Amino acid sequence: MKHGGNGPFRRRLGAGVLAAGVLWVVFATAGSDTLTGALSALEARGALPTALLRLQLGDSGGQGWLTTAAALAIAQSPLLESTREEVLSLQSQDDTDGQEETTPQQPIRETPTQPETALSFEDNGVAARTLQPTTTEGYIVSGLAYINNYSDKSFAAADLEGPFAAALGTEDPQVLIVHTHGSESYTMPPGQEYVASGESRTTDTNYNVVRVGDEIESILTQHGISVIHDRSMYDYPQYNGAYDRSLEAIESYLQQYPSISFVLDIHRDAISDSEGNPYKVISQVPEGTAAQMTFVMGTDGGGLSHPDWLENLKLATAVQNTLLADYPTLMRPITVRNSRYNQHCTTGSMLVEVGAAGNSLDEALLAARLFAHGFAETLLSQ
């Protein structure tokens, strides 16, 4: 079959269409001083003129790079060469237009140390104390729970009675465990030292509070409570801004998993005597030597929005009463402060300090197990 007879006509027709397109482009981009402005003007008038202009520049579209012919032509002209990055940038922007935003995904989790391993409670050489209130003076007392109110907010024991707002749902996951200061670590017995990243800190998740989170996750899972454990360390390599970074993560998880009702931020304390000597806080329980724990609860006293802070405090008080019923010295008084500690994200948020820097890891792990059992009992009984 012969095609030669229609060739010249088709070429003339194509040239005419292209010329008309170029004239349209000139008309549409009149008054635009830059290539970016020209392309923006064309976008407002439809996709065809933009495509024609890109075709004149040699951009075949869809690949994010210029054709060889276009690259050679642009290289010969300083004016066109100066617009190369604008063309590529605009092409890259167009390639992402219309794509759905990707849903934040759970970080790839490292394989944690097997939880509930045997604990030896070897002496780490740090002086030990058991801290207990000896009077109710200066405290708000709700049941067995003593509360230190260091905030500017006023509340009474009666405000903490009754059920708390957060509840376990029927969908998974239900609990999020995070570590705003994940590198916080403990004092190991001789021969079990770790590589430190700072004073009483390490990025080795076998020895820091991330390991404690593993233990809590394991126990809650045994109770049938679904957990996501974010094992990221938001305080390393930079300490400042850790709460901002962990807040972004918490909000991302809550957006991805609306079923999450409880957020546990696991830390450890650092305690010294009047002479600056560190000591550990312990509770002798039938299972061994456990680190004493503290709940640090936030309010809106610092000016940041946290309208439901009292519901979080009611939860902490309920868990404290559950734990103290079985382990009278396990818990130090609850601390209430003006800062909100990201607890505004849910009505089931708590900051849990498991022991102090002077405690051994084994003491912290036993405390974590006891906390997780008591936390689960509290949630399942409401």
Backbone hydrogen bonds, N-H to C=O, Kabsch-Sander energy under -0.5 kcal/mol:
donor,donor_aa,acceptor,acceptor_aa,energy
6,N,3,H,-1.2
7,G,3,H,-0.7
7,G,4,G,-0.7
10,R,6,N,-2.4
11,R,7,G,-2.4
12,R,8,P,-2.6
13,L,9,F,-2.7
14,G,10,R,-2.9
15,A,11,R,-2.6
16,G,12,R,-2.3
17,V,13,L,-2.5
18,L,14,G,-2.6
19,A,15,A,-2.6
20,A,16,G,-2.6
21,G,17,V,-2.4
22,V,18,L,-2.4
23,L,19,A,-2.5
24,W,20,A,-2.3
25,V,21,G,-2.2
26,V,22,V,-2.6
27,F,23,L,-2.5
28,A,24,W,-2.9
29,T,25,V,-2.1
30,A,27,F,-0.9
32,S,29,T,-2.3
33,D,31,G,-0.5
38,A,34,T,-2.2
39,L,35,L,-2.7
40,S,36,T,-2.3
41,A,37,G,-2.3
42,L,38,A,-2.2
43,E,39,L,-2.4
44,A,40,S,-1.5
45,R,41,A,-0.5
45,R,42,L,-1.3
46,G,42,L,-0.7
46,G,43,E,-0.8
50,T,46,G,-0.8
51,A,47,A,-2.4
52,L,48,L,-2.3
53,L,49,P,-2.4
54,R,50,T,-2.6
55,L,51,A,-2.4
56,Q,52,L,-2.2
57,L,53,L,-1.4
58,G,55,L,-1.3
59,D,54,R,-3.1
60,S,58,G,-0.8
67,T,58,G,-1.2
71,A,67,T,-2.6
72,L,68,T,-2.4
73,A,69,A,-2.3
74,I,70,A,-2.9
75,A,71,A,-2.0
76,Q,72,L,-0.9
76,Q,73,A,-0.8
77,S,74,I,-1.6
81,E,74,I,-0.5
81,E,77,S,-3.0
82,S,78,P,-1.7
83,T,80,L,-1.3
84,R,81,E,-1.2
87,V,83,T,-2.3
88,L,84,R,-2.5
89,S,85,E,-2.8
90,L,86,E,-2.7
91,Q,87,V,-2.5
92,S,88,L,-2.4
93,Q,89,S,-2.2
94,D,90,L,-2.4
95,D,91,Q,-2.1
96,T,92,S,-0.9
96,T,93,Q,-0.7
97,D,93,Q,-0.9
97,D,94,D,-0.6
99,Q,96,T,-1.7
129,R,280,K,-2.2
131,L,129,R,-0.5
132,Q,130,T,-0.6
139,Y,136,T,-2.1
140,I,147,I,-2.1
141,V,139,Y,-0.5
142,S,140,I,-0.5
142,S,145,A,-2.6
145,A,142,S,-2.0
147,I,140,I,-1.9
148,N,334,I,-3.5
149,N,147,I,-0.7
150,Y,148,N,-1.0
150,Y,336,V,-2.5
159,D,156,A,-1.3
160,L,157,A,-1.7
161,E,158,A,-1.1
174,Q,226,S,-2.1
175,V,226,S,-2.2
176,L,262,F,-2.9
177,I,228,I,-2.8
178,V,176,L,-0.5
178,V,264,L,-2.7
182,G,179,H,-1.0
184,E,181,H,-1.6
185,S,200,S,-2.4
186,Y,207,Y,-0.7
187,T,359,N,-2.5
188,M,186,Y,-0.7
192,Q,189,P,-2.1
196,A,194,Y,-0.7
197,S,201,R,-2.3
198,G,201,R,-1.1
200,S,198,G,-0.5
201,R,198,G,-1.6
202,T,183,S,-2.4
205,T,203,T,-0.8
207,Y,204,D,-2.1
208,N,204,D,-1.0
209,V,184,E,-2.0
210,V,182,G,-0.7
211,R,208,N,-1.4
212,V,208,N,-0.8
213,G,209,V,-2.1
214,D,210,V,-1.8
215,E,211,R,-1.5
216,I,212,V,-2.0
217,E,213,G,-2.7
218,S,214,D,-2.2
219,I,215,E,-2.0
220,L,216,I,-2.6
221,T,217,E,-2.3
222,Q,218,S,-1.7
223,H,219,I,-1.2
224,G,221,T,-1.8
225,I,220,L,-2.3
226,S,224,G,-0.5
228,I,175,V,-2.5
230,D,177,I,-2.8
230,D,228,I,-0.7
231,R,229,H,-0.8
234,Y,179,H,-1.2
234,Y,232,S,-0.6
236,Y,233,M,-1.0
242,A,239,Y,-1.6
245,R,241,G,-2.1
246,S,242,A,-2.7
247,L,243,Y,-1.9
248,E,244,D,-1.8
249,A,245,R,-1.6
250,I,246,S,-2.7
251,E,247,L,-2.8
252,S,248,E,-1.8
253,Y,249,A,-2.5
254,L,250,I,-2.6
255,Q,251,E,-1.9
256,Q,252,S,-2.2
257,Y,253,Y,-3.3
260,I,257,Y,-1.9
261,S,174,Q,-2.2
262,F,174,Q,-1.8
263,V,348,G,-1.5
264,L,176,L,-2.9
265,D,263,V,-0.6
265,D,350,M,-2.6
266,I,178,V,-2.3
266,I,264,L,-0.7
267,H,265,D,-0.5
267,H,352,V,-3.1
269,D,355,G,-3.0
273,D,277,N,-2.5
276,G,273,D,-2.2
279,Y,271,I,-1.7
280,K,127,A,-2.8
282,I,129,R,-2.4
283,S,290,A,-2.9
285,V,283,S,-0.7
285,V,288,G,-2.7
288,G,285,V,-2.0
290,A,283,S,-2.7
290,A,288,G,-0.7
291,A,363,E,-2.3
292,Q,281,V,-1.8
293,M,330,L,-2.2
294,T,353,E,-2.0
296,V,294,T,-0.5
296,V,351,L,-2.3
297,M,295,F,-0.6
297,M,335,T,-3.3
299,T,339,S,-1.1
302,G,338,N,-1.5
303,G,300,D,-1.8
309,W,306,H,-1.3
311,E,308,D,-1.1
312,N,308,D,-1.2
313,L,309,W,-2.0
314,K,310,L,-2.2
315,L,311,E,-1.9
316,A,312,N,-2.4
317,T,313,L,-2.5
318,A,314,K,-2.2
319,V,315,L,-2.5
320,Q,316,A,-2.6
321,N,317,T,-2.3
322,T,318,A,-1.9
323,L,319,V,-2.4
324,L,320,Q,-2.6
325,A,321,N,-1.4
326,D,322,T,-0.7
326,D,323,L,-0.9
327,Y,323,L,-2.7
330,L,327,Y,-1.7
332,R,293,M,-3.2
334,I,146,Y,-2.5
335,T,295,F,-2.7
336,V,148,N,-2.7
337,R,297,M,-2.4
343,Q,340,R,-2.5
345,C,342,N,-1.2
346,T,343,Q,-0.5
348,G,261,S,-0.6
349,S,346,T,-0.7
350,M,263,V,-2.4
351,L,296,V,-0.7
352,V,265,D,-2.3
352,V,350,M,-0.6
353,E,294,T,-3.2
353,E,351,L,-0.6
354,V,267,H,-2.8
354,V,352,V,-0.7
355,G,292,Q,-1.6
355,G,353,E,-1.0
357,A,269,D,-1.3
358,G,279,Y,-0.5
359,N,356,A,-1.6
364,A,360,S,-1.7
365,L,361,L,-2.7
366,L,362,D,-2.2
367,A,363,E,-1.8
368,A,364,A,-2.4
369,R,365,L,-2.0
370,L,366,L,-2.2
371,F,367,A,-2.9
372,A,368,A,-2.5
373,H,369,R,-2.3
374,G,370,L,-2.3
375,F,371,F,-3.2
376,A,372,A,-2.5
377,E,373,H,-2.4
378,T,374,G,-2.2
379,L,375,F,-2.2
380,L,376,A,-2.8
381,S,377,E,-1.4
382,Q,378,T,-0.7
382,Q,379,L,-0.6
